[in-house]
Amino acid sequence: MRILVTGGAGFVGSNLSLAFKRDNPGAEVIAADNLKRRGSELNLLRLREAGVRFEHADIRDPSDIAALGPMDLLIECSAEPSVQAGYGGNPAYLIDTNLRGTLNCLEAARTHDATFVFLSTSRVYPIDPLRALPLETKCNRLALPTGAAGPGWSEYGIAEDFDLTGHRSLYGTTKLSSEHFIEEYRAAFGLKAIINRCGVLAGPWQMGKVDQGFMSLWAARHLYGGTLSYNGFGGHGHQVRDVLHVDDLYDLIALQLTKAEEATTGVWNTGGGANNATSLKELTDACSTRSGRSLGIACNPETNPADIPWFVTDSRKVSRTFDWRPKRTLDDLLDNIFEWLEVQRATLEPLLR
């Protein structure tokens, strides 16, 4: 058994590589990465100590992927992950990585008859319809009115049948385009492919930045010091996301691989759901309690064109099909992140302060 994880030194890729090696000790697990994102180099020791083979490779280059050899399972985690990517500049790296790179990985999976797991995103859902939801302010968060529902949305969140008409950011477009190509590869070549539309993923070893990885960013700034701001939608910090622990994502993928006939059809919304949703203001309070530090959060009321005020993943379909539920609560997730930041403080503080 050979398992190739692209983006394998990144946050999600490294955690999945380690988990697959732990549960499949006889398998050869290969983590391939171009190490572009700062902090990914810190995962190389973790991978090596666990017996995961690291290869420096860039999915934009088909020859790099070909040099990795055949595989039985290809997990495509490599991406430019920021929804802000490409705005105000050249989107070439975003498109080359998230679309052309995925096509190169698809070709490798087709060539070697490998099962393909693609991590898509909740940002495939269009911005304007999400902004048009009838949200109201309740305490320190935005929320839907009790009992409100419409096509593809309800108190449970956004479902797979939410209307896809409209723009969704350059990042979201690369991911949706990749989904369409995967569907065509399924039909044309019989490719066995799993598509998970992931909400916010978080956990230890995520190098949080302002535009991606807000859970780790918020925790690190509270623990190490620094500045934060509530950006957009009036600058109140009431915007909401649901969050999924990366270990819960692994649990799901492992279950899906045991039910491949069902898993390799359609798409699957994958997130923490309403029980694991938080606003930025609520996250600030939770981080202040854990760190013993209160930050003066700046207020920036202007909204970025790619931002949305509320997203909760309706994961009922994937839960019913695979008998899966997130095991880690939002409190568990924050406890894990703070413990990691404390234990690795000497290494992480220069990066994340």
Buried (B, 14 or more C-beta within 10 A) or exposed (E): EBBBBBBBBBBBBBBBBBBBBEEBEEBBBBBBBBBBBEBBEBBBEBBEEBEBBBBEBBBBBBEBBEEBEEBBBBBBBBBBBBBBBBBEEEBEBBBBBBBBBBBBBBBBBBEBEBBBBBBBBBBBBBBEBBBEBEBEEEEBBBBBEEEBEEEBBBBBBBBBEBEBEEEBBBBBBBBBBBBEBBBEBBEEBEBBBBBBBBBBBBBBBBBBBEBBBBBBBBBBBBBBEEEBBBBBBBBBBBBBBBBBBBBBBBBBBBBBBEEEEEBBEEBBBBBBBBEBBBBBBBBBBBBBEBBEEEBEBEEEEEBBEBBBBBBBBBBBBBBEBBEBEBEBEBEBBBEBBBEBBEEBBEEBBEBBE
